[in-house]
């Protein structure tokens, strides 16, 4: 009888202990949920929309319609690229890096839904003086084989041309131009990690060609509960001018092993390829 009473007492203590623990966990979870709800209540949401334009007009693909600064008649078939490290800046030097756990976004002119980047992280309400992002993916983050599924995995940069920090193309811009023989000739304006060569042409090092761009006049306010859409425009024609006039007849159709041509693209890109298209409230 005594043994039965002891066993019964142990069972009762275990039950009440479990109840206390469950109540404590429930209380902690409630506090955590309350904290997150409070944080969300003091924040807004951002959506980034990417547009590709030529001379202020939306890109029309697969049509020999455009002339660059070198006088090349050209068309664009497709553009595929990465934007990453989207950051909001304040005049006091502070900044907010958005979606640090999902820091890169893939944009593809053949995949309409890819032009929208829905920022998962709530944005603290307040005033921001500038918006910046990285064109491509920074070297220390740009690791081979980190994307396992297409279309991102199809952006893989050959490891022999980029090493361990050359993982993926920053951009593939494919199309055609009318060459000096008046032939419609394909070009692959591909930007990624460049190579350094010795006097025998052997690769002895790699050059990072990604760049950060701060959008001019990108000051904006966001209030708690607001959702805003920010449009970022790629001016395609500016890849081929300012400060360098880029001539397809001189650089040919493929530039992945031509650091001089890729550097021209990089410096032109830094100058004025990307601009703010606007900031608006959305539901």
N, C-alpha and C positions, 0 to 999 in steps of 0.2 A: 504493500500500500504506500509505504514511504517512497519507494522508487517511482511509482506512478505520479505522486505529487511533485517530485523533483522534475520529472520529464515535462509535466504540465506547466510548471513554472518557467522552464527554459523556453518552451514554445511561446508562452505569453510574452516573455521579455523580447524574444526575436520578432514577434509580430509588431509590438509597439515601437521597437527600435527601427524597424523597416518603415513604419508609418511616419515616424519623425524624420527619417532620412528623405522619404519621398516628399514630405511637406516642405523640407528645407530646399530640396532640388527644385520643386515647383515654385517656391518663392524666389530662388535665384533666377530661374528661367523667366519668371514674370518680370523681375527687375531688369534683366537683360533685354527682353522684348520692349519693356517700357523705355529703356535707354535708347534703343534703336529707333523706336517710334518718335522719341523726342528729338533725336538727331535728324531724322527725316523731315520732321515738322519745321526745322530751322534751315532746311536746304531746298535747293531747286534741282532740276534735271536738265541735262543737255543732250542734244542730238546733233551730230555733225553730218552735213550733206556735202558730198564732193561733186563738182561739175568740171567737165572738160570743155574748154572753149577755144575758138580761134578768132581773133579780132573782134571779141565781144559777142560772138554768136556760138550757139551750141554746136559741138563737133558733129559733123556728118561723116560717117565712115564709108569706106569703099567707093570713094568718088574722087577723081583727080580734080580737086577744087582749089587747092591752096598753093601759095607761092611764098617761099621763105626769103629771108634777107639776102641770101646768095643768088636768088633768082631761080631756085629749083622748084619746078612744079611737082607737087607731091600729094599723096593721099594717106590717110591713116586707116589701118585695118582694125587694130585693137590696141588698147593700153591697159596694162596690168601693173599695179605698183603697191607699195606698202607705205602707209603713214604710221608713225609711232610716237610714243612719249609726248602725247598731247598735254600741254601745261598752261596753266593760267598764272599770270604774273601781276604783282603789285609794285607800286613805286618804292615801297620801303624795302624791296629786295626779297620779300617772301613770295612763295609760289605754291601752287597746288598741282601736283602731278595726277592726272586723271587715269583711272583704271590701271594702276600699276601692275596688277596681276593679269591684265589682258591688254598689254601696252601697245600692241601693233594691230593694225587693221588692213585688210586686203581689199583693194578697189579694182574692179574689172569692168570695162565698158561693155562686155558681153553678158554681164550678170547684174541686172538692174538693182537687185536688193543690196548689192555690195556697196553702192554709192552712199548708203546710210550707215553711220556708226552710232549706235545707241549706247551712250555712256552708262555703264551699270552703276557707277559710284555716284551717290548724291553729291551735289556741289554746294558747299557752304554758301549761304546767302551773303551777298555783299557786292562791292564794286571791284572790278578787275581792269587793269590798265592795258593788258596785252595778252594775246594768245600765241603760242608757239607750238611747233611740232617738228619731228625729225622726218626728213625725206629718206625713205628706206628704213633700215634697222641698224642701230649702232653696232660696231664691230664686236664689242664684248658680249652683246646679246645675240648676235647673228651667227648662231651655231648650226653646222650642217645637220640635217635630218631631224630638226626639232618639229617640223610639220610632217605628219604621216599621211594626210589625206589631201587629195586635190580639192580645189585648185591651188591652194598655197604650196603643196608639195611640188607642183610643177614649176615653181619659181626657183628651184634648187640651182645654185651657182656651182659650176664644176670645181671640185675641191682642189684640183691641181692649179686652178687659176685664182684661188682665194684663200686657201689654207683654212685653219680652224676658225677664223673670224671672217669668213667669206660666204657663210652659209647660203644666202638666198639673194637673187636679184633684188635691187631696189626698184627697178622698173624695166618692163619690156614694152617698148613702143614699136610696133611693127607696121610696115606700110610699103609703099612703092614711090619711086620718083622717076621722072623722065631724065635719063642720063644724056651725056654729050652726043651719043649716037641716036638720040631720040627714041630709045627703047624704054619701055616701062620695066623698071628694075627694082627688085625687092630690097628693102633695107630693114635691119634689126637694130634700132637705136636702144641698146641694152646697157643699163648702168648698174654697176656693182663694184666689187673690189678689183683694183688694178694691180699690175705687176711691175716690179723693177727687174731689169735684166743686166747681165754682165756683158762684156764686149763680144762674147760668143753667142749671145742671145739666150743664155740660161737664166731661168727665174731665180733671183736671189732674195726677193722680198716682196711684200704686198703693200698696197696703198689703199687706205680707206677713202671712199668717195661719197659717203653719206654726208648730209649737212642738215643743220638746224635752221629753220626759218621762222622769224617773228613776223606775224602779219601786221602790216601797217594799219593804223587807225582801227584797231580791233578792241578798243575800250568798250566795256559794257557792264550793265548791272543785272543781277538776278536776285529775285526775292524768294522768300520761303514759299514753297508750293508752286512756283512758276516752272514752266517747261519751255525752253528756248531752243530754236534751231539755228545753228551757225553754218553758213555756207562758205566753203573754201573752193576757190576757182583755180584750176590749172590753165594758164595761158600757154597753149601748146606752141604757138609760133615763137614764143620767147626762149624755148630751148635752143633755138637756132640763131640767136642774136643777143648782143649786149651782155658782157663786153666783147664776145667773140662772134663773128659771123661764121656760121657752120655751113660747109658746103659738102653735100653728099658726094659730089663728083671727086672731091679730094680725099675723103675718108672712107668711101666705099660703103658696102652694104652691111658689114659686120664689124663691131668695134670692141668686142669683149676682151680682146688682147691688144687693144690700142689705147694705152693710158692717156696719150695726148688728146685723143678725141673725147674720151670719157671725162677728162679734167675740164675740157671746154664745156661739156654738158653740165658738169657739177657747178662751175662758176657762173654759167648762164642761169642755172636753176636757182642758185643762191640770190641772184640779183633781183629778179622780178617775175619768175614763173608763177608764183603763188600769191594770190591776193584774197582779201576778205570780200565775199559776195554779199554779205548782209547778216544781220541778227534779227530774228523775229520770234514773237510768242506763238506757241502752238498748243493745242489741247493735249 
